[in-house]
Amino acid sequence: MHSSFLPGQPLVSLDQVEDGQLYHVLLSDQSVGTVQRHGDTWLWRRLMGGTSQRGERVALEAWLANVLS
């Protein structure tokens, strides 16, 4: 049996992200990304070689639109 580790909880909606919690999202290329919020600062990255990014929600939304399409 093959199982995959997915960090944190599934990302359902940015409006439901709790401060400090880790979430994962399956990207269009079948890789995994993570999202975390600390106050007004958002952190996100593509796992397996991705660079961590930090910024405001609008920057995260732009990244998600790009990697989910």
Rosetta silent file (secondary structure, phi, psi, omega in degrees, C-alpha in Angstrom):
SEQUENCE: MHSSFLPGQPLVSLDQVEDGQLYHVLLSDQSVGTVQRHGDTWLWRRLMGGTSQRGERVALEAWLANVLS
SCORE:     score description
SCORE:     0.000 S_00000001
   1 L     0.000  132.484 -179.037    0.000    0.000    0.000 S_00000001
   2 L  -103.280  130.041  176.045    1.356    3.430   -1.006 S_00000001
   3 L  -129.712  152.170 -179.989    0.601    6.458    1.139 S_00000001
   4 L  -118.286  138.885  175.800    1.644   10.076    0.794 S_00000001
   5 L   -85.476  126.854  175.273    2.364   12.483    3.597 S_00000001
   6 L  -119.931  118.991 -176.225    0.517   15.786    3.256 S_00000001
   7 L   -71.233  137.998  175.617    1.539   18.458    5.770 S_00000001
   8 L    69.186 -164.460 -179.732   -1.167   20.198    7.743 S_00000001
   9 E   -92.614  158.407  175.189   -4.827   20.336    6.886 S_00000001
  10 E   -64.495  140.113  177.197   -6.275   20.667    3.381 S_00000001
  11 L   -81.401  115.409 -179.434   -6.678   24.302    2.313 S_00000001
  12 L   -97.738  -48.593 -177.386  -10.386   24.871    1.760 S_00000001
  13 L  -154.085  139.358  177.439  -10.637   28.664    1.767 S_00000001
  14 H   -62.627  -27.576  178.629   -8.250   31.489    2.638 S_00000001
  15 H   -67.889  -19.719 -177.902  -11.060   32.979    4.732 S_00000001
  16 H  -100.998    3.628 -178.888  -10.939   29.887    6.975 S_00000001
  17 L   -70.938  126.137  177.968   -7.157   29.857    7.548 S_00000001
  18 L   -91.567  141.403 -178.533   -6.354   30.008   11.261 S_00000001
  19 L   -56.005  126.912  176.089   -3.330   31.961   12.413 S_00000001
  20 L    86.476  -13.278 -179.680   -0.262   29.735   12.770 S_00000001
  21 L   -81.534  148.773  178.973   -1.855   26.588   11.308 S_00000001
  22 E   -99.321  136.105  179.791   -0.236   24.800    8.354 S_00000001
  23 E  -128.374  153.986  175.307   -2.335   23.910    5.295 S_00000001
  24 E  -121.353  156.030  178.183   -1.592   22.018    2.102 S_00000001
  25 E  -141.555  136.634  177.398   -2.941   22.399   -1.429 S_00000001
  26 E   -85.390  124.093 -174.626   -2.572   20.061   -4.409 S_00000001
  27 L   -91.084  164.451 -174.106   -1.192   22.035   -7.356 S_00000001
  28 L   -61.638  -25.677  179.121   -2.031   21.599  -11.037 S_00000001
  29 L   -89.945   13.831  178.756    1.288   19.816  -11.738 S_00000001
  30 L    74.072    8.617  173.180    0.429   17.240   -9.031 S_00000001
  31 L   -87.102  178.217 -177.306    2.958   18.687   -6.581 S_00000001
  32 E  -118.879  138.952  173.926    2.014   19.951   -3.124 S_00000001
  33 E  -118.307  158.526  175.964    2.144   23.467   -1.774 S_00000001
  34 E  -121.303  151.887  179.872    1.837   24.734    1.770 S_00000001
  35 E  -137.263  139.016  177.564    0.179   27.867    3.122 S_00000001
  36 E  -148.368  147.256  178.765    0.419   29.438    6.566 S_00000001
  37 E  -122.517  137.177  173.751   -0.701   32.778    8.008 S_00000001
  38 E  -129.424   97.557 -175.266    0.891   34.765   10.818 S_00000001
  39 L    65.091 -125.533  179.341   -1.227   37.839   11.431 S_00000001
  40 L   -91.340    1.976 -179.048   -1.357   39.791    8.165 S_00000001
  41 E  -101.845  131.600  179.002    1.663   37.944    6.724 S_00000001
  42 E  -109.003  143.254  176.780    1.176   34.858    4.581 S_00000001
  43 E  -122.407  135.582  178.865    3.832   32.195    3.904 S_00000001
  44 E  -151.057  156.272  177.831    3.635   29.768    0.995 S_00000001
  45 E  -165.062  156.777  170.443    5.796   27.410   -1.004 S_00000001
  46 E   -91.275  128.633  178.359    5.789   24.525   -3.439 S_00000001
  47 L   -72.193  165.594  179.178    7.273   21.456   -1.745 S_00000001
  48 L    62.977   61.117  173.367   10.115   19.500   -3.346 S_00000001
  49 L   104.493   -2.924  179.999   12.337   22.328   -4.492 S_00000001
  50 L   -78.669  157.012  177.998   10.091   25.352   -4.196 S_00000001
  51 L   -94.597  135.136  175.703   11.222   28.617   -2.664 S_00000001
  52 L   -64.885  138.603  177.366    9.437   29.927    0.412 S_00000001
  53 E  -126.529  154.556 -177.093    7.569   33.131   -0.264 S_00000001
  54 E  -141.341  140.002  178.034    6.127   35.685    2.105 S_00000001
  55 E   174.622 -164.574  178.917    3.714   38.516    1.531 S_00000001
  56 L   -83.257  166.362 -177.118    0.212   39.865    1.710 S_00000001
  57 H   -56.246  -38.084 -178.250   -2.886   37.878    0.876 S_00000001
  58 H   -62.216  -35.748  177.303   -3.157   39.410   -2.614 S_00000001
  59 H   -68.488  -40.467  176.680    0.300   38.035   -3.512 S_00000001
  60 H   -63.652  -43.189  179.490   -0.694   34.576   -2.259 S_00000001
  61 H   -60.439  -39.293  178.033   -3.931   34.725   -4.266 S_00000001
  62 H   -65.327  -42.483  178.169   -1.924   35.551   -7.414 S_00000001
  63 H   -62.264  -46.617  179.742    0.447   32.622   -6.756 S_00000001
  64 H   -60.875  -41.281  178.791   -2.469   30.239   -6.177 S_00000001
  65 H   -60.464  -35.992 -179.167   -4.173   31.398   -9.385 S_00000001
  66 H   -73.541  -43.769 -174.026   -0.961   30.625  -11.262 S_00000001
  67 H   -86.875  -11.536  178.548   -0.240   27.193   -9.740 S_00000001
  68 L   -99.925   -4.898 -178.087   -3.835   25.950   -9.720 S_00000001
  69 L   -92.581    0.000    0.000   -4.574   26.730  -13.380 S_00000001
